[in-house]
C-alpha cells in the first residue's frame, strides 16, 4: 500500500472564506427552515442562524 493512501485528510482552517456567514454575528452554523424549487431549476433555502436567529435566503444551482 502506498504511504499517501494512509495519510489523514487535512481540512482547511476556520479562517477559510468558503461558505456562508451570518451578517449579524459572524457565525457559520445555520438551520434550514424550508426548501423550495424555484424557476430555472434553482433551489431556494430559507436559513436561520443557530446563534442569533437572523434569517436569510440562499439560492443554489442544481448540480
LUMBAVO-782133 format. One record per atom (N, C-alpha, C, O, CB): residue in three letters; atom name; x, y, z. Coordinates in nm, 2 decimals. Glycine has a CB too. Example, Ala and Ser with C-alpha at 12.3 -4.5 7.8 and 13.67 -1.06 7.14 Angstrom:
residues 2
[r "ala","N",[1.32,-0.57,0.78]]
[r "ala","CA",[1.23,-0.45,0.78]]
[r "ala","C",[1.32,-0.33,0.78]]
[r "ala","O",[1.42,-0.33,0.85]]
[r "ala","CB",[1.13,-0.45,0.90]]
[r "ser","N",[1.28,-0.22,0.71]]
[r "ser","CA",[1.37,-0.11,0.71]]
[r "ser","C",[1.29,0.00,0.79]]
[r "ser","O",[1.34,0.11,0.80]]
[r "ser","CB",[1.41,-0.06,0.57]]
***
This chain:
residues 63
[r "unk","N",[0.08,-0.12,0.00]]
[r "unk","CA",[0.00,0.00,0.00]]
[r "unk","C",[0.09,0.12,0.00]]
[r "unk","O",[0.19,0.13,0.07]]
[r "unk","CB",[-0.10,0.00,0.12]]
[r "unk","N",[0.05,0.22,-0.07]]
[r "unk","CA",[0.12,0.35,-0.08]]
[r "unk","C",[0.11,0.43,0.04]]
[r "unk","O",[0.00,0.43,0.11]]
[r "unk","CB",[0.07,0.43,-0.21]]
[r "unk","N",[0.22,0.50,0.08]]
[r "unk","CA",[0.22,0.58,0.21]]
[r "unk","C",[0.11,0.69,0.20]]
[r "unk","O",[0.06,0.73,0.31]]
[r "unk","CB",[0.36,0.63,0.24]]
[r "unk","N",[0.09,0.75,0.08]]
[r "unk","CA",[0.00,0.86,0.07]]
[r "unk","C",[-0.15,0.82,0.09]]
[r "unk","O",[-0.23,0.90,0.13]]
[r "unk","CB",[0.01,0.93,-0.06]]
[r "unk","N",[-0.18,0.69,0.07]]
[r "unk","CA",[-0.31,0.64,0.09]]
[r "unk","C",[-0.35,0.63,0.23]]
[r "unk","O",[-0.47,0.63,0.27]]
[r "unk","CB",[-0.33,0.51,0.02]]
[r "unk","N",[-0.26,0.63,0.32]]
[r "unk","CA",[-0.29,0.62,0.47]]
[r "unk","C",[-0.28,0.75,0.54]]
[r "unk","O",[-0.31,0.75,0.66]]
[r "unk","CB",[-0.19,0.52,0.53]]
[r "unk","N",[-0.24,0.86,0.47]]
[r "unk","CA",[-0.23,0.99,0.54]]
[r "unk","C",[-0.37,1.04,0.57]]
[r "unk","O",[-0.46,1.02,0.49]]
[r "unk","CB",[-0.15,1.08,0.45]]
[r "unk","N",[-0.38,1.12,0.67]]
[r "unk","CA",[-0.51,1.18,0.71]]
[r "unk","C",[-0.53,1.30,0.62]]
[r "unk","O",[-0.44,1.37,0.58]]
[r "unk","CB",[-0.51,1.22,0.86]]
[r "unk","N",[-0.66,1.33,0.60]]
[r "unk","CA",[-0.70,1.44,0.52]]
[r "unk","C",[-0.69,1.57,0.61]]
[r "unk","O",[-0.73,1.57,0.72]]
[r "unk","CB",[-0.85,1.43,0.47]]
[r "unk","N",[-0.63,1.67,0.56]]
[r "unk","CA",[-0.61,1.80,0.63]]
[r "unk","C",[-0.72,1.89,0.59]]
[r "unk","O",[-0.73,1.93,0.47]]
[r "unk","CB",[-0.47,1.86,0.61]]
[r "unk","N",[-0.81,1.93,0.68]]
[r "unk","CA",[-0.91,2.02,0.65]]
[r "unk","C",[-0.87,2.17,0.66]]
[r "unk","O",[-0.78,2.20,0.74]]
[r "unk","CB",[-1.04,2.00,0.74]]
[r "unk","N",[-0.93,2.26,0.58]]
[r "unk","CA",[-0.89,2.40,0.59]]
[r "unk","C",[-0.92,2.46,0.73]]
[r "unk","O",[-1.01,2.41,0.80]]
[r "unk","CB",[-0.96,2.48,0.48]]
[r "unk","N",[-0.85,2.56,0.77]]
[r "unk","CA",[-0.87,2.63,0.89]]
[r "unk","C",[-1.00,2.70,0.89]]
[r "unk","O",[-1.06,2.72,0.79]]
[r "unk","CB",[-0.75,2.72,0.92]]
[r "unk","N",[-1.05,2.73,1.01]]
[r "unk","CA",[-1.18,2.81,1.02]]
[r "unk","C",[-1.17,2.94,0.96]]
[r "unk","O",[-1.28,3.00,0.93]]
[r "unk","CB",[-1.21,2.82,1.17]]
[r "unk","N",[-1.06,2.99,0.93]]
[r "unk","CA",[-1.04,3.12,0.87]]
[r "unk","C",[-1.07,3.11,0.72]]
[r "unk","O",[-1.06,3.21,0.64]]
[r "unk","CB",[-0.91,3.18,0.89]]
[r "unk","N",[-1.10,3.00,0.67]]
[r "unk","CA",[-1.13,2.98,0.52]]
[r "unk","C",[-1.25,3.06,0.49]]
[r "unk","O",[-1.35,3.06,0.56]]
[r "unk","CB",[-1.15,2.82,0.49]]
[r "unk","N",[-1.25,3.12,0.37]]
[r "unk","CA",[-1.35,3.21,0.33]]
[r "unk","C",[-1.47,3.15,0.26]]
[r "unk","O",[-1.56,3.21,0.21]]
[r "unk","CB",[-1.30,3.32,0.24]]
[r "unk","N",[-1.47,3.01,0.24]]
[r "unk","CA",[-1.58,2.95,0.18]]
[r "unk","C",[-1.70,2.93,0.27]]
[r "unk","O",[-1.69,2.94,0.39]]
[r "unk","CB",[-1.53,2.81,0.13]]
[r "unk","N",[-1.82,2.92,0.21]]
[r "unk","CA",[-1.94,2.90,0.29]]
[r "unk","C",[-2.00,3.03,0.32]]
[r "unk","O",[-1.96,3.14,0.28]]
[r "unk","CB",[-1.91,2.83,0.41]]
[r "unk","N",[-2.12,3.02,0.39]]
[r "unk","CA",[-2.19,3.14,0.43]]
[r "unk","C",[-2.16,3.18,0.57]]
[r "unk","O",[-2.13,3.10,0.65]]
[r "unk","CB",[-2.34,3.13,0.40]]
[r "unk","N",[-2.18,3.31,0.60]]
[r "unk","CA",[-2.15,3.36,0.73]]
[r "unk","C",[-2.27,3.46,0.77]]
[r "unk","O",[-2.31,3.54,0.69]]
[r "unk","CB",[-2.01,3.43,0.74]]
[r "unk","N",[-2.31,3.45,0.89]]
[r "unk","CA",[-2.42,3.54,0.94]]
[r "unk","C",[-2.37,3.68,0.94]]
[r "unk","O",[-2.26,3.71,0.98]]
[r "unk","CB",[-2.46,3.50,1.08]]
[r "unk","N",[-2.45,3.77,0.88]]
[r "unk","CA",[-2.41,3.91,0.87]]
[r "unk","C",[-2.42,3.98,1.01]]
[r "unk","O",[-2.36,4.09,1.03]]
[r "unk","CB",[-2.49,3.98,0.77]]
[r "unk","N",[-2.50,3.93,1.10]]
[r "unk","CA",[-2.52,3.99,1.23]]
[r "unk","C",[-2.41,3.95,1.33]]
[r "unk","O",[-2.35,4.04,1.40]]
[r "unk","CB",[-2.65,3.96,1.28]]
[r "unk","N",[-2.38,3.82,1.34]]
[r "unk","CA",[-2.29,3.78,1.44]]
[r "unk","C",[-2.16,3.70,1.39]]
[r "unk","O",[-2.07,3.68,1.47]]
[r "unk","CB",[-2.36,3.68,1.54]]
[r "unk","N",[-2.16,3.67,1.26]]
[r "unk","CA",[-2.04,3.61,1.21]]
[r "unk","C",[-2.04,3.46,1.22]]
[r "unk","O",[-1.94,3.39,1.18]]
[r "unk","CB",[-1.92,3.66,1.27]]
[r "unk","N",[-2.14,3.40,1.28]]
[r "unk","CA",[-2.15,3.25,1.29]]
[r "unk","C",[-2.16,3.18,1.16]]
[r "unk","O",[-2.22,3.24,1.06]]
[r "unk","CB",[-2.27,3.21,1.39]]
[r "unk","N",[-2.11,3.06,1.15]]
[r "unk","CA",[-2.12,2.98,1.02]]
[r "unk","C",[-2.22,2.86,1.04]]
[r "unk","O",[-2.21,2.77,0.95]]
[r "unk","CB",[-1.98,2.93,0.98]]
[r "unk","N",[-2.30,2.86,1.14]]
[r "unk","CA",[-2.39,2.74,1.17]]
[r "unk","C",[-2.53,2.79,1.14]]
[r "unk","O",[-2.58,2.88,1.21]]
[r "unk","CB",[-2.37,2.69,1.31]]
[r "unk","N",[-2.60,2.72,1.05]]
[r "unk","CA",[-2.73,2.75,1.01]]
[r "unk","C",[-2.83,2.63,1.02]]
[r "unk","O",[-2.79,2.52,1.00]]
[r "unk","CB",[-2.74,2.82,0.88]]
[r "unk","N",[-2.95,2.66,1.04]]
[r "unk","CA",[-3.06,2.56,1.04]]
[r "unk","C",[-3.14,2.59,0.91]]
[r "unk","O",[-3.18,2.71,0.89]]
[r "unk","CB",[-3.15,2.57,1.17]]
[r "unk","N",[-3.17,2.49,0.83]]
[r "unk","CA",[-3.26,2.51,0.72]]
[r "unk","C",[-3.40,2.50,0.76]]
[r "unk","O",[-3.45,2.40,0.81]]
[r "unk","CB",[-3.23,2.40,0.60]]
[r "unk","N",[-3.48,2.61,0.74]]
[r "unk","CA",[-3.62,2.62,0.78]]
[r "unk","C",[-3.71,2.55,0.68]]
[r "unk","O",[-3.80,2.47,0.71]]
[r "unk","CB",[-3.66,2.76,0.80]]
[r "unk","N",[-3.68,2.58,0.55]]
[r "unk","CA",[-3.76,2.51,0.44]]
[r "unk","C",[-3.68,2.52,0.31]]
[r "unk","O",[-3.60,2.61,0.30]]
[r "unk","CB",[-3.90,2.57,0.43]]
[r "unk","N",[-3.71,2.44,0.22]]
[r "unk","CA",[-3.65,2.43,0.09]]
[r "unk","C",[-3.76,2.43,-0.02]]
[r "unk","O",[-3.86,2.36,0.00]]
[r "unk","CB",[-3.56,2.31,0.07]]
[r "unk","N",[-3.74,2.51,-0.12]]
[r "unk","CA",[-3.84,2.51,-0.23]]
[r "unk","C",[-3.77,2.51,-0.37]]
[r "unk","O",[-3.66,2.56,-0.38]]
[r "unk","CB",[-3.94,2.63,-0.22]]
[r "unk","N",[-3.84,2.45,-0.47]]
[r "unk","CA",[-3.79,2.46,-0.60]]
[r "unk","C",[-3.83,2.60,-0.66]]
[r "unk","O",[-3.94,2.64,-0.63]]
[r "unk","CB",[-3.84,2.34,-0.69]]
[r "unk","N",[-3.74,2.66,-0.73]]
[r "unk","CA",[-3.76,2.79,-0.79]]
[r "unk","C",[-3.75,2.78,-0.94]]
[r "unk","O",[-3.71,2.68,-0.99]]
[r "unk","CB",[-3.66,2.90,-0.73]]
[r "unk","N",[-3.77,2.89,-1.01]]
[r "unk","CA",[-3.77,2.90,-1.15]]
[r "unk","C",[-3.62,2.87,-1.20]]
[r "unk","O",[-3.53,2.89,-1.13]]
[r "unk","CB",[-3.81,3.03,-1.21]]
[r "unk","N",[-3.61,2.81,-1.32]]
[r "unk","CA",[-3.48,2.78,-1.38]]
[r "unk","C",[-3.41,2.66,-1.31]]
[r "unk","O",[-3.30,2.64,-1.33]]
[r "unk","CB",[-3.39,2.90,-1.36]]
[r "unk","N",[-3.49,2.58,-1.24]]
[r "unk","CA",[-3.43,2.46,-1.18]]
[r "unk","C",[-3.35,2.49,-1.05]]
[r "unk","O",[-3.28,2.41,-1.00]]
[r "unk","CB",[-3.35,2.39,-1.28]]
[r "unk","N",[-3.35,2.62,-1.01]]
[r "unk","CA",[-3.27,2.65,-0.89]]
[r "unk","C",[-3.35,2.61,-0.76]]
[r "unk","O",[-3.47,2.57,-0.77]]
[r "unk","CB",[-3.25,2.81,-0.88]]
[r "unk","N",[-3.28,2.61,-0.65]]
[r "unk","CA",[-3.33,2.57,-0.52]]
[r "unk","C",[-3.32,2.69,-0.43]]
[r "unk","O",[-3.21,2.75,-0.41]]
[r "unk","CB",[-3.26,2.44,-0.46]]
[r "unk","N",[-3.43,2.72,-0.36]]
[r "unk","CA",[-3.43,2.83,-0.26]]
[r "unk","C",[-3.44,2.77,-0.12]]
[r "unk","O",[-3.52,2.68,-0.10]]
[r "unk","CB",[-3.55,2.93,-0.29]]
[r "unk","N",[-3.35,2.81,-0.04]]
[r "unk","CA",[-3.35,2.76,0.10]]
[r "unk","C",[-3.36,2.88,0.20]]
[r "unk","O",[-3.28,2.98,0.18]]
[r "unk","CB",[-3.22,2.67,0.13]]
[r "unk","N",[-3.45,2.87,0.29]]
[r "unk","CA",[-3.46,2.97,0.40]]
[r "unk","C",[-3.38,2.92,0.52]]
[r "unk","O",[-3.41,2.81,0.57]]
[r "unk","CB",[-3.61,3.01,0.43]]
[r "unk","N",[-3.28,3.00,0.56]]
[r "unk","CA",[-3.20,2.95,0.67]]
[r "unk","C",[-3.20,3.05,0.79]]
[r "unk","O",[-3.24,3.16,0.78]]
[r "unk","CB",[-3.05,2.94,0.62]]
[r "unk","N",[-3.17,2.99,0.91]]
[r "unk","CA",[-3.17,3.07,1.03]]
[r "unk","C",[-3.04,3.04,1.11]]
[r "unk","O",[-3.00,2.93,1.12]]
[r "unk","CB",[-3.29,3.04,1.12]]
[r "unk","N",[-2.97,3.15,1.15]]
[r "unk","CA",[-2.85,3.14,1.23]]
[r "unk","C",[-2.88,3.07,1.36]]
[r "unk","O",[-2.98,3.11,1.43]]
[r "unk","CB",[-2.79,3.28,1.25]]
[r "unk","N",[-2.80,2.97,1.39]]
[r "unk","CA",[-2.83,2.90,1.52]]
[r "unk","C",[-2.78,2.98,1.64]]
[r "unk","O",[-2.83,2.95,1.75]]
[r "unk","CB",[-2.75,2.76,1.52]]
[r "unk","N",[-2.70,3.08,1.62]]
[r "unk","CA",[-2.65,3.16,1.73]]
[r "unk","C",[-2.75,3.28,1.76]]
[r "unk","O",[-2.79,3.29,1.88]]
[r "unk","CB",[-2.51,3.21,1.70]]
[r "unk","N",[-2.78,3.36,1.66]]
[r "unk","CA",[-2.85,3.48,1.69]]
[r "unk","C",[-3.00,3.48,1.64]]
[r "unk","O",[-3.08,3.56,1.67]]
[r "unk","CB",[-2.78,3.60,1.63]]
[r "unk","N",[-3.03,3.38,1.55]]
[r "unk","CA",[-3.17,3.37,1.50]]
[r "unk","C",[-3.19,3.45,1.37]]
[r "unk","O",[-3.31,3.45,1.32]]
[r "unk","CB",[-3.26,3.41,1.60]]
[r "unk","N",[-3.10,3.53,1.32]]
[r "unk","CA",[-3.12,3.60,1.20]]
[r "unk","C",[-3.15,3.51,1.08]]
[r "unk","O",[-3.08,3.40,1.07]]
[r "unk","CB",[-2.99,3.69,1.16]]
[r "unk","N",[-3.24,3.55,1.00]]
[r "unk","CA",[-3.28,3.46,0.88]]
[r "unk","C",[-3.23,3.52,0.75]]
[r "unk","O",[-3.21,3.64,0.74]]
[r "unk","CB",[-3.43,3.45,0.88]]
[r "unk","N",[-3.20,3.42,0.66]]
[r "unk","CA",[-3.15,3.46,0.53]]
[r "unk","C",[-3.20,3.36,0.42]]
[r "unk","O",[-3.24,3.25,0.46]]
[r "unk","CB",[-3.00,3.47,0.52]]
[r "unk","N",[-3.20,3.40,0.30]]
[r "unk","CA",[-3.24,3.32,0.19]]
[r "unk","C",[-3.12,3.29,0.10]]
[r "unk","O",[-3.05,3.38,0.07]]
[r "unk","CB",[-3.36,3.38,0.11]]
[r "unk","N",[-3.10,3.16,0.07]]
[r "unk","CA",[-2.99,3.13,-0.02]]
[r "unk","C",[-3.05,3.07,-0.15]]
[r "unk","O",[-3.15,3.00,-0.14]]
[r "unk","CB",[-2.89,3.03,0.04]]
[r "unk","N",[-2.99,3.09,-0.26]]
[r "unk","CA",[-3.03,3.04,-0.39]]
[r "unk","C",[-2.92,2.95,-0.44]]
[r "unk","O",[-2.80,2.99,-0.44]]
[r "unk","CB",[-3.06,3.15,-0.50]]
[r "unk","N",[-2.95,2.83,-0.48]]
[r "unk","CA",[-2.85,2.73,-0.52]]
[r "unk","C",[-2.88,2.68,-0.66]]
[r "unk","O",[-2.99,2.67,-0.70]]
[r "unk","CB",[-2.84,2.61,-0.42]]
[r "unk","N",[-2.77,2.66,-0.73]]
[r "unk","CA",[-2.78,2.60,-0.87]]
[r "unk","C",[-2.79,2.45,-0.85]]
[r "unk","O",[-2.72,2.39,-0.77]]
[r "unk","CB",[-2.66,2.64,-0.96]]
[r "unk","N",[-2.86,2.38,-0.94]]
[r "unk","CA",[-2.86,2.23,-0.93]]
[r "unk","C",[-2.73,2.18,-0.98]]
[r "unk","O",[-2.66,2.23,-1.07]]
[r "unk","CB",[-2.98,2.17,-1.02]]
[r "unk","N",[-2.69,2.07,-0.92]]
[r "unk","CA",[-2.59,2.00,-0.97]]
[r "unk","C",[-2.46,1.97,-0.95]]
[r "unk","O",[-2.40,1.90,-1.03]]
[r "unk","CB",[-2.58,2.03,-1.04]]
***
